[in-house]
Amino acid sequence: CEDCGKSLIGECKLHGPLIRAKDRVIPSRARLTLPHYLTLRVLELRAGNQQILGVFAKKVIQKRTQFGPYVGQLSTKLTHYDESRLVLQVLKDGGKYFLDTPNEDCGNWMMFVRLARNQEEQTLVAYQHCGEVYFTTVKPIEPHTELKVWYAADYAKFMEASAVFIKEESDVCPLPPVAKEPVDPWICSSCRSTFATFALLESHQCIHKDRV
């Protein structure tokens, strides 16, 4: 305490506590990369003050507008999984890697974009180009509309995910497996055979066509 001239453990009983001045809060890297015509909105507040965020347009965004590339850490194992976001992978030097974003300082604003539950609410398509993942608008986006994304057809095959949307609003499209856990099999509509991945099912269907 400079008033007492003494070194004390804790607060000075005579002159009281110091007035603490806090540093200014600096936005994360992901939030700083948000384009000026987009904004983040808190959609839900969960336990522990966990915010569920969505990306919304502030002005009209034209069809065929490309965003990206998606920024994340290349990892052979996904450390952060959010059921409302797309799982993304890329092919680099012959290996398949996850684009992992364990926190907001490891990615850009694209990590906040939520997945589309059906074709009506989809505004973006995700695809891989030259080892990077990009999002491109599939239709004009009006102001106050949330940006939502799903896989392009070829990228869906690469991710072993469905390229077909479920029409019911309450249902969510199945995400590709991110852990060694049992998943629902893909079933052939012709012979009812089951397959572990969409790619195997598609290959099997080609065989059926050749036989016919």
FIKOLZA-1660 file (N, C-alpha, C; in steps of 0.1 Angstrom, whole numbers, plus 5000, padded with zeros to 4 digits):
% residues 212
   i   px   py   pz ch aa at
   1 5009 4988 5000  A  C  N
   1 5000 5000 5000  A  C CA
   1 5009 5012 5000  A  C  C
   2 5007 5021 4990  A  E  N
   2 5015 5033 4989  A  E CA
   2 5012 5043 5000  A  E  C
   3 5000 5042 5005  A  D  N
   3 4996 5052 5016  A  D CA
   3 5003 5048 5029  A  D  C
   4 5003 5035 5032  A  C  N
   4 5009 5030 5044  A  C CA
   4 5024 5028 5043  A  C  C
   5 5029 5026 5031  A  G  N
   5 5043 5023 5028  A  G CA
   5 5046 5009 5033  A  G  C
   6 5036 5000 5033  A  K  N
   6 5038 4986 5037  A  K CA
   6 5035 4976 5026  A  K  C
   7 5042 4965 5026  A  S  N
   7 5038 4954 5017  A  S CA
   7 5028 4945 5024  A  S  C
   8 5017 4943 5019  A  L  N
   8 5006 4936 5026  A  L CA
   8 5002 4924 5018  A  L  C
   9 4997 4914 5025  A  I  N
   9 4991 4902 5018  A  I CA
   9 4976 4905 5017  A  I  C
  10 4971 4907 5005  A  G  N
  10 4957 4911 5003  A  G CA
  10 4955 4926 5004  A  G  C
  11 4942 4929 5008  A  E  N
  11 4938 4943 5008  A  E CA
  11 4943 4950 5021  A  E  C
  12 4945 4963 5019  A  C  N
  12 4949 4971 5031  A  C CA
  12 4937 4974 5040  A  C  C
  13 4938 4970 5052  A  K  N
  13 4926 4971 5061  A  K CA
  13 4923 4986 5065  A  K  C
  14 4933 4995 5063  A  L  N
  14 4931 5009 5067  A  L CA
  14 4926 5017 5055  A  L  C
  15 4932 5014 5043  A  H  N
  15 4928 5023 5031  A  H CA
  15 4919 5015 5021  A  H  C
  16 4917 5002 5024  A  G  N
  16 4907 4995 5015  A  G CA
  16 4914 4990 5002  A  G  C
  17 4906 4984 4994  A  P  N
  17 4911 4977 4981  A  P CA
  17 4915 4987 4971  A  P  C
  18 4923 4983 4961  A  L  N
  18 4926 4991 4950  A  L CA
  18 4915 4991 4940  A  L  C
  19 4914 5002 4932  A  I  N
  19 4904 5003 4922  A  I CA
  19 4910 4996 4909  A  I  C
  20 4904 4985 4906  A  R  N
  20 4909 4977 4895  A  R CA
  20 4903 4982 4881  A  R  C
  21 4912 4985 4872  A  A  N
  21 4908 4988 4858  A  A CA
  21 4911 4976 4849  A  A  C
  22 4900 4972 4842  A  K  N
  22 4901 4960 4833  A  K CA
  22 4905 4964 4819  A  K  C
  23 4912 4955 4812  A  D  N
  23 4916 4958 4798  A  D CA
  23 4903 4957 4790  A  D  C
  24 4904 4964 4779  A  R  N
  24 4893 4964 4769  A  R CA
  24 4892 4950 4763  A  R  C
  25 4880 4945 4762  A  V  N
  25 4877 4932 4756  A  V CA
  25 4880 4932 4741  A  V  C
  26 4889 4924 4736  A  I  N
  26 4892 4923 4722  A  I CA
  26 4884 4912 4715  A  I  C
  27 4876 4914 4704  A  P  N
  27 4869 4904 4697  A  P CA
  27 4879 4893 4693  A  P  C
  28 4873 4881 4692  A  S  N
  28 4881 4869 4687  A  S CA
  28 4885 4871 4672  A  S  C
  29 4894 4863 4668  A  R  N
  29 4898 4863 4654  A  R CA
  29 4886 4860 4645  A  R  C
  30 4878 4851 4648  A  A  N
  30 4867 4847 4640  A  A CA
  30 4857 4858 4639  A  A  C
  31 4854 4866 4649  A  R  N
  31 4845 4877 4649  A  R CA
  31 4850 4889 4641  A  R  C
  32 4864 4891 4642  A  L  N
  32 4870 4902 4635  A  L CA
  32 4870 4900 4620  A  L  C
  33 4869 4887 4615  A  T  N
  33 4869 4884 4601  A  T CA
  33 4855 4886 4594  A  T  C
  34 4844 4888 4602  A  L  N
  34 4831 4889 4597  A  L CA
  34 4829 4900 4587  A  L  C
  35 4825 4898 4575  A  P  N
  35 4823 4909 4565  A  P CA
  35 4813 4919 4571  A  P  C
  36 4815 4932 4566  A  H  N
  36 4807 4943 4572  A  H CA
  36 4792 4941 4569  A  H  C
  37 4788 4934 4559  A  Y  N
  37 4774 4932 4555  A  Y CA
  37 4767 4920 4562  A  Y  C
  38 4775 4913 4571  A  L  N
  38 4770 4902 4579  A  L CA
  38 4770 4906 4593  A  L  C
  39 4762 4899 4601  A  T  N
  39 4762 4901 4616  A  T CA
  39 4759 4888 4623  A  T  C
  40 4764 4888 4635  A  L  N
  40 4761 4876 4644  A  L CA
  40 4750 4879 4653  A  L  C
  41 4741 4869 4655  A  R  N
  41 4730 4871 4664  A  R CA
  41 4730 4859 4674  A  R  C
  42 4727 4862 4687  A  V  N
  42 4725 4851 4696  A  V CA
  42 4712 4845 4695  A  V  C
  43 4711 4832 4692  A  L  N
  43 4698 4825 4690  A  L CA
  43 4694 4818 4702  A  L  C
  44 4703 4814 4710  A  E  N
  44 4700 4806 4722  A  E CA
  44 4711 4808 4733  A  E  C
  45 4707 4808 4745  A  L  N
  45 4717 4808 4756  A  L CA
  45 4716 4796 4764  A  L  C
  46 4726 4788 4764  A  R  N
  46 4726 4775 4772  A  R CA
  46 4733 4776 4785  A  R  C
  47 4733 4765 4792  A  A  N
  47 4740 4764 4805  A  A CA
  47 4755 4769 4804  A  A  C
  48 4759 4776 4814  A  G  N
  48 4773 4780 4814  A  G CA
  48 4775 4792 4805  A  G  C
  49 4764 4799 4802  A  N  N
  49 4765 4811 4793  A  N CA
  49 4770 4808 4779  A  N  C
  50 4768 4795 4775  A  Q  N
  50 4772 4791 4761  A  Q CA
  50 4762 4797 4751  A  Q  C
  51 4767 4805 4742  A  Q  N
  51 4758 4812 4732  A  Q CA
  51 4758 4804 4719  A  Q  C
  52 4746 4802 4714  A  I  N
  52 4743 4796 4701  A  I CA
  52 4741 4807 4691  A  I  C
  53 4751 4809 4682  A  L  N
  53 4751 4820 4673  A  L CA
  53 4747 4816 4659  A  L  C
  54 4742 4826 4652  A  G  N
  54 4738 4825 4637  A  G CA
  54 4743 4836 4630  A  G  C
  55 4746 4834 4617  A  V  N
  55 4751 4845 4608  A  V CA
  55 4740 4850 4600  A  V  C
  56 4737 4863 4600  A  F  N
  56 4726 4869 4593  A  F CA
  56 4731 4880 4583  A  F  C
  57 4723 4881 4572  A  A  N
  57 4727 4892 4562  A  A CA
  57 4721 4905 4567  A  A  C
  58 4729 4916 4564  A  K  N
  58 4724 4929 4567  A  K CA
  58 4719 4936 4555  A  K  C
  59 4723 4931 4543  A  K  N
  59 4718 4937 4530  A  K CA
  59 4717 4925 4521  A  K  C
  60 4712 4928 4509  A  V  N
  60 4710 4917 4499  A  V CA
  60 4723 4912 4494  A  V  C
  61 4725 4898 4494  A  I  N
  61 4737 4892 4489  A  I CA
  61 4733 4884 4477  A  I  C
  62 4740 4887 4466  A  Q  N
  62 4736 4881 4453  A  Q CA
  62 4739 4866 4453  A  Q  C
  63 4732 4859 4444  A  K  N
  63 4735 4845 4441  A  K CA
  63 4749 4844 4435  A  K  C
  64 4756 4832 4438  A  R  N
  64 4769 4829 4433  A  R CA
  64 4780 4838 4440  A  R  C
  65 4777 4843 4452  A  T  N
  65 4787 4850 4460  A  T CA
  65 4795 4840 4467  A  T  C
  66 4808 4840 4466  A  Q  N
  66 4817 4830 4472  A  Q CA
  66 4823 4836 4485  A  Q  C
  67 4823 4828 4495  A  F  N
  67 4830 4831 4508  A  F CA
  67 4841 4821 4511  A  F  C
  68 4852 4825 4516  A  G  N
  68 4862 4816 4520  A  G CA
  68 4876 4820 4516  A  G  C
  69 4885 4811 4519  A  P  N
  69 4883 4798 4523  A  P CA
  69 4880 4797 4538  A  P  C
  70 4875 4786 4542  A  Y  N
  70 4872 4783 4556  A  Y CA
  70 4885 4781 4564  A  Y  C
  71 4887 4787 4575  A  V  N
  71 4899 4787 4583  A  V CA
  71 4897 4777 4594  A  V  C
  72 4906 4768 4596  A  G  N
  72 4906 4758 4607  A  G CA
  72 4919 4751 4608  A  G  C
  73 4921 4744 4618  A  Q  N
  73 4934 4736 4620  A  Q CA
  73 4932 4723 4614  A  Q  C
  74 4942 4719 4606  A  L  N
  74 4942 4705 4600  A  L CA
  74 4945 4695 4611  A  L  C
  75 4936 4685 4612  A  S  N
  75 4937 4676 4623  A  S CA
  75 4932 4662 4618  A  S  C
  76 4938 4651 4622  A  T  N
  76 4933 4638 4619  A  T CA
  76 4922 4634 4628  A  T  C
  77 4919 4641 4639  A  K  N
  77 4909 4638 4648  A  K CA
  77 4901 4651 4651  A  K  C
  78 4888 4651 4651  A  L  N
  78 4880 4662 4654  A  L CA
  78 4879 4664 4669  A  L  C
  79 4884 4676 4674  A  T  N
  79 4884 4678 4689  A  T CA
  79 4872 4686 4693  A  T  C
  80 4865 4693 4684  A  H  N
  80 4854 4701 4688  A  H CA
  80 4842 4698 4678  A  H  C
  81 4831 4692 4684  A  Y  N
  81 4820 4689 4676  A  Y CA
  81 4807 4696 4680  A  Y  C
  82 4800 4702 4671  A  D  N
  82 4788 4710 4673  A  D CA
  82 4778 4704 4663  A  D  C
  83 4767 4699 4669  A  E  N
  83 4757 4692 4660  A  E CA
  83 4750 4702 4651  A  E  C
  84 4751 4715 4654  A  S  N
  84 4744 4725 4645  A  S CA
  84 4753 4730 4634  A  S  C
  85 4766 4726 4634  A  R  N
  85 4776 4730 4623  A  R CA
  85 4780 4718 4615  A  R  C
  86 4784 4721 4603  A  L  N
  86 4789 4711 4594  A  L CA
  86 4803 4706 4598  A  L  C
  87 4805 4693 4596  A  V  N
  87 4818 4687 4598  A  V CA
  87 4825 4688 4584  A  V  C
  88 4837 4694 4584  A  L  N
  88 4844 4696 4572  A  L CA
  88 4857 4689 4572  A  L  C
  89 4861 4684 4560  A  Q  N
  89 4873 4677 4558  A  Q CA
  89 4879 4681 4544  A  Q  C
  90 4892 4680 4543  A  V  N
  90 4899 4684 4531  A  V CA
  90 4909 4673 4528  A  V  C
  91 4913 4672 4515  A  L  N
  91 4923 4663 4510  A  L CA
  91 4936 4671 4509  A  L  C
  92 4946 4668 4517  A  K  N
  92 4959 4675 4516  A  K CA
  92 4971 4665 4515  A  K  C
  93 4979 4666 4505  A  D  N
  93 4991 4657 4503  A  D CA
  93 4987 4642 4504  A  D  C
  94 4976 4639 4498  A  G  N
  94 4971 4625 4498  A  G CA
  94 4965 4620 4511  A  G  C
  95 4964 4629 4521  A  G  N
  95 4957 4626 4534  A  G CA
  95 4944 4633 4536  A  G  C
  96 4935 4628 4544  A  K  N
  96 4922 4634 4546  A  K CA
  96 4922 4640 4560  A  K  C
  97 4920 4653 4561  A  Y  N
  97 4921 4660 4574  A  Y CA
  97 4908 4667 4578  A  Y  C
  98 4905 4668 4590  A  F  N
  98 4894 4676 4595  A  F CA
  98 4899 4691 4596  A  F  C
  99 4889 4700 4593  A  L  N
  99 4891 4714 4596  A  L CA
  99 4886 4717 4610  A  L  C
 100 4894 4716 4619  A  D  N
 100 4890 4717 4633  A  D CA
 100 4891 4731 4638  A  D  C
 101 4880 4736 4646  A  T  N
 101 4880 4749 4652  A  T CA
 101 4876 4748 4666  A  T  C
 102 4886 4744 4675  A  P  N
 102 4883 4742 4689  A  P CA
 102 4879 4755 4696  A  P  C
 103 4883 4767 4691  A  N  N
 103 4879 4780 4697  A  N CA
 103 4879 4790 4686  A  N  C
 104 4874 4802 4689  A  E  N
 104 4872 4813 4680  A  E CA
 104 4885 4819 4675  A  E  C
 105 4896 4817 4681  A  D  N
 105 4909 4822 4676  A  D CA
 105 4916 4813 4666  A  D  C
 106 4910 4801 4664  A  C  N
 106 4915 4791 4654  A  C CA
 106 4908 4791 4641  A  C  C
 107 4898 4799 4639  A  G  N
 107 4890 4799 4627  A  G CA
 107 4886 4813 4623  A  G  C
 108 4878 4814 4612  A  N  N
 108 4872 4826 4608  A  N CA
 108 4857 4826 4610  A  N  C
 109 4850 4836 4605  A  W  N
 109 4835 4837 4608  A  W CA
 109 4827 4826 4603  A  W  C
 110 4832 4819 4593  A  M  N
 110 4825 4808 4587  A  M CA
 110 4822 4796 4596  A  M  C
 111 4829 4796 4608  A  M  N
 111 4827 4786 4618  A  M CA
 111 4813 4788 4625  A  M  C
 112 4808 4800 4624  A  F  N
 112 4795 4802 4630  A  F CA
 112 4783 4799 4621  A  F  C
 113 4785 4796 4609  A  V  N
 113 4774 4793 4599  A  V CA
 113 4768 4779 4603  A  V  C
 114 4755 4779 4605  A  R  N
 114 4748 4767 4609  A  R CA
 114 4744 4759 4597  A  R  C
 115 4742 4746 4599  A  L  N
 115 4738 4737 4588  A  L CA
 115 4723 4739 4585  A  L  C
 116 4720 4737 4572  A  A  N
 116 4706 4738 4567  A  A CA
 116 4698 4725 4570  A  A  C
 117 4686 4726 4575  A  R  N
 117 4678 4714 4578  A  R CA
 117 4670 4709 4566  A  R  C
 118 4668 4717 4556  A  N  N
 118 4661 4714 4544  A  N CA
 118 4665 4723 4533  A  N  C
 119 4660 4720 4521  A  Q  N
 119 4664 4727 4509  A  Q CA
 119 4659 4741 4510  A  Q  C
 120 4647 4743 4516  A  E  N
 120 4641 4757 4516  A  E CA
 120 4649 4767 4524  A  E  C
 121 4655 4762 4535  A  E  N
 121 4663 4772 4543  A  E CA
 121 4678 4773 4539  A  E  C
 122 4682 4764 4530  A  Q  N
 122 4696 4764 4526  A  Q CA
 122 4699 4777 4517  A  Q  C
 123 4709 4784 4521  A  T  N
 123 4714 4796 4513  A  T CA
 123 4728 4794 4508  A  T  C
 124 4735 4785 4513  A  L  N
 124 4749 4783 4509  A  L CA
 124 4752 4768 4506  A  L  C
 125 4762 4766 4498  A  V  N
 125 4767 4752 4495  A  V CA
 125 4781 4752 4498  A  V  C
 126 4786 4741 4505  A  A  N
 126 4800 4739 4508  A  A CA
 126 4806 4730 4499  A  A  C
 127 4819 4733 4494  A  Y  N
 127 4826 4724 4485  A  Y CA
 127 4841 4726 4487  A  Y  C
 128 4848 4717 4482  A  Q  N
 128 4863 4717 4483  A  Q CA
 128 4869 4721 4470  A  Q  C
 129 4879 4730 4470  A  H  N
 129 4886 4734 4458  A  H CA
 129 4901 4737 4462  A  H  C
 130 4910 4730 4455  A  C  N
 130 4924 4731 4457  A  C CA
 130 4928 4730 4472  A  C  C
 131 4922 4720 4478  A  G  N
 131 4925 4718 4492  A  G CA
 131 4919 4727 4502  A  G  C
 132 4910 4736 4498  A  E  N
 132 4903 4745 4507  A  E CA
 132 4888 4743 4506  A  E  C
 133 4881 4747 4516  A  V  N
 133 4866 4747 4516  A  V CA
 133 4861 4761 4515  A  V  C
 134 4851 4762 4505  A  Y  N
 134 4845 4775 4503  A  Y CA
 134 4829 4773 4504  A  Y  C
 135 4823 4784 4508  A  F  N
 135 4808 4785 4508  A  F CA
 135 4804 4794 4497  A  F  C
 136 4794 4790 4489  A  T  N
 136 4789 4799 4478  A  T CA
 136 4773 4800 4479  A  T  C
 137 4768 4812 4477  A  T  N
 137 4753 4813 4478  A  T CA
 137 4746 4806 4467  A  T  C
 138 4735 4799 4469  A  V  N
 138 4728 4792 4459  A  V CA
 138 4715 4800 4455  A  V  C
 139 4713 4811 4461  A  K  N
 139 4702 4820 4458  A  K CA
 139 4704 4833 4464  A  K  C
 140 4697 4844 4460  A  P  N
 140 4699 4857 4466  A  P CA
 140 4694 4856 4481  A  P  C
 141 4702 4863 4490  A  I  N
 141 4699 4862 4504  A  I CA
 141 4693 4876 4508  A  I  C
 142 4681 4877 4513  A  E  N
 142 4675 4889 4517  A  E CA
 142 4680 4894 4531  A  E  C
 143 4680 4907 4534  A  P  N
 143 4684 4912 4547  A  P CA
 143 4676 4904 4558  A  P  C
 144 4683 4903 4569  A  H  N
 144 4677 4896 4581  A  H CA
 144 4675 4881 4579  A  H  C
 145 4681 4875 4569  A  T  N
 145 4680 4861 4566  A  T CA
 145 4692 4854 4571  A  T  C
 146 4691 4843 4578  A  E  N
 146 4702 4836 4583  A  E CA
 146 4709 4828 4572  A  E  C
 147 4722 4828 4572  A  L  N
 147 4730 4820 4562  A  L CA
 147 4731 4806 4568  A  L  C
 148 4727 4796 4559  A  K  N
 148 4727 4782 4563  A  K CA
 148 4733 4774 4552  A  K  C
 149 4741 4764 4555  A  V  N
 149 4749 4757 4545  A  V CA
 149 4747 4742 4546  A  V  C
 150 4749 4735 4534  A  W  N
 150 4749 4721 4533  A  W CA
 150 4759 4717 4522  A  W  C
 151 4763 4704 4522  A  Y  N
 151 4773 4700 4512  A  Y CA
 151 4769 4700 4498  A  Y  C
 152 4778 4704 4489  A  A  N
 152 4776 4702 4474  A  A CA
 152 4776 4687 4472  A  A  C
 153 4770 4682 4460  A  A  N
 153 4768 4668 4458  A  A CA
 153 4781 4660 4458  A  A  C
 154 4791 4665 4451  A  D  N
 154 4804 4658 4451  A  D CA
 154 4811 4658 4464  A  D  C
 155 4810 4669 4471  A  Y  N
 155 4816 4670 4485  A  Y CA
 155 4809 4661 4495  A  Y  C
 156 4796 4660 4493  A  A  N
 156 4788 4650 4501  A  A CA
 156 4793 4636 4500  A  A  C
 157 4797 4632 4488  A  K  N
 157 4803 4619 4486  A  K CA
 157 4816 4618 4493  A  K  C
 158 4824 4628 4492  A  F  N
 158 4837 4629 4498  A  F CA
 158 4836 4627 4513  A  F  C
 159 4825 4634 4519  A  M  N
 159 4823 4634 4533  A  M CA
 159 4814 4622 4538  A  M  C
 160 4810 4613 4528  A  E  N
 160 4802 4602 4531  A  E CA
 160 4789 4606 4538  A  E  C
 161 4783 4617 4533  A  A  N
 161 4771 4622 4539  A  A CA
 161 4760 4622 4528  A  A  C
 162 4748 4624 4532  A  S  N
 162 4736 4625 4523  A  S CA
 162 4736 4638 4516  A  S  C
 163 4734 4637 4503  A  A  N
 163 4732 4650 4495  A  A CA
 163 4717 4653 4493  A  A  C
 164 4708 4645 4499  A  V  N
 164 4694 4647 4498  A  V CA
 164 4689 4653 4511  A  V  C
 165 4681 4664 4509  A  F  N
 165 4675 4670 4521  A  F CA
 165 4663 4663 4526  A  F  C
 166 4661 4664 4539  A  I  N
 166 4648 4659 4545  A  I CA
 166 4639 4671 4546  A  I  C
 167 4626 4669 4541  A  K  N
 167 4617 4680 4540  A  K CA
 167 4611 4685 4553  A  K  C
 168 4609 4676 4563  A  E  N
 168 4603 4680 4575  A  E CA
 168 4612 4690 4583  A  E  C
 169 4606 4700 4588  A  E  N
 169 4613 4711 4595  A  E CA
 169 4620 4706 4607  A  E  C
 170 4613 4696 4614  A  S  N
 170 4618 4691 4627  A  S CA
 170 4630 4682 4626  A  S  C
 171 4632 4676 4613  A  D  N
 171 4643 4667 4612  A  D CA
 171 4656 4674 4607  A  D  C
 172 4667 4667 4611  A  V  N
 172 4680 4673 4607  A  V CA
 172 4687 4663 4598  A  V  C
 173 4693 4668 4588  A  C  N
 173 4701 4659 4579  A  C CA
 173 4712 4652 4587  A  C  C
 174 4714 4639 4584  A  P  N
 174 4725 4632 4591  A  P CA
 174 4739 4637 4588  A  P  C
 175 4747 4639 4598  A  L  N
 175 4760 4643 4596  A  L CA
 175 4770 4631 4594  A  L  C
 176 4781 4633 4588  A  P  N
 176 4790 4622 4586  A  P CA
 176 4796 4618 4600  A  P  C
 177 4800 4605 4602  A  P  N
 177 4805 4601 4615  A  P CA
 177 4818 4608 4618  A  P  C
 178 4819 4612 4631  A  V  N
 178 4831 4619 4636  A  V CA
 178 4838 4611 4646  A  V  C
 179 4833 4599 4650  A  A  N
 179 4839 4591 4660  A  A CA
 179 4835 4576 4656  A  A  C
 180 4842 4567 4662  A  K  N
 180 4840 4553 4660  A  K CA
 180 4828 4548 4668  A  K  C
 181 4817 4552 4663  A  E  N
 181 4804 4548 4670  A  E CA
 181 4795 4542 4659  A  E  C
 182 4785 4533 4663  A  P  N
 182 4776 4528 4653  A  P CA
 182 4768 4538 4647  A  P  C
 183 4766 4537 4633  A  V  N
 183 4757 4547 4626  A  V CA
 183 4747 4539 4618  A  V  C
 184 4736 4546 4615  A  D  N
 184 4725 4539 4607  A  D CA
 184 4731 4535 4594  A  D  C
 185 4728 4523 4589  A  P  N
 185 4733 4518 4576  A  P CA
 185 4725 4524 4565  A  P  C
 186 4732 4525 4553  A  W  N
 186 4726 4530 4541  A  W CA
 186 4719 4517 4534  A  W  C
 187 4706 4518 4530  A  I  N
 187 4699 4507 4526  A  I CA
 187 4695 4508 4511  A  I  C
 188 4698 4498 4503  A  C  N
 188 4695 4498 4489  A  C CA
 188 4680 4496 4487  A  C  C
 189 4674 4505 4479  A  S  N
 189 4659 4505 4477  A  S CA
 189 4655 4493 4468  A  S  C
 190 4664 4487 4461  A  S  N
 190 4661 4476 4452  A  S CA
 190 4662 4462 4459  A  S  C
 191 4672 4460 4466  A  C  N
 191 4674 4446 4472  A  C CA
 191 4675 4446 4487  A  C  C
 192 4674 4458 4493  A  R  N
 192 4674 4460 4508  A  R CA
 192 4688 4456 4514  A  R  C
 193 4698 4456 4506  A  S  N
 193 4712 4453 4512  A  S CA
 193 4716 4466 4519  A  S  C
 194 4724 4464 4530  A  T  N
 194 4729 4475 4538  A  T CA
 194 4743 4478 4536  A  T  C
 195 4747 4491 4537  A  F  N
 195 4761 4495 4535  A  F CA
 195 4765 4505 4545  A  F  C
 196 4778 4505 4549  A  A  N
 196 4783 4514 4559  A  A CA
 196 4784 4528 4555  A  A  C
 197 4786 4531 4542  A  T  N
 197 4787 4545 4537  A  T CA
 197 4779 4547 4525  A  T  C
 198 4776 4560 4522  A  F  N
 198 4769 4564 4510  A  F CA
 198 4776 4560 4498  A  F  C
 199 4789 4561 4498  A  A  N
 199 4797 4558 4486  A  A CA
 199 4796 4544 4482  A  A  C
 200 4796 4534 4492  A  L  N
 200 4794 4520 4489  A  L CA
 200 4780 4517 4483  A  L  C
 201 4770 4524 4489  A  L  N
 201 4757 4522 4484  A  L CA
 201 4756 4527 4470  A  L  C
 202 4762 4538 4466  A  E  N
 202 4761 4544 4453  A  E CA
 202 4768 4534 4443  A  E  C
 203 4779 4529 4447  A  S  N
 203 4786 4519 4438  A  S CA
 203 4778 4507 4436  A  S  C
 204 4771 4502 4446  A  H  N
 204 4762 4491 4445  A  H CA
 204 4750 4493 4436  A  H  C
 205 4745 4505 4436  A  Q  N
 205 4734 4509 4428  A  Q CA
 205 4738 4509 4413  A  Q  C
 206 4750 4513 4411  A  C  N
 206 4756 4513 4397  A  C CA
 206 4756 4499 4391  A  C  C
 207 4759 4489 4400  A  I  N
 207 4759 4475 4396  A  I CA
 207 4745 4471 4392  A  I  C
 208 4735 4475 4400  A  H  N
 208 4721 4472 4397  A  H CA
 208 4718 4477 4383  A  H  C
 209 4722 4489 4380  A  K  N
 209 4718 4495 4367  A  K CA
 209 4724 4487 4355  A  K  C
 210 4737 4482 4357  A  D  N
 210 4744 4475 4347  A  D CA
 210 4737 4461 4345  A  D  C
 211 4732 4455 4356  A  R  N
 211 4725 4442 4354  A  R CA
 211 4712 4444 4346  A  R  C
 212 4705 4455 4349  A  V  N
 212 4692 4458 4342  A  V CA
 212 4695 4460 4327  A  V  C
% end
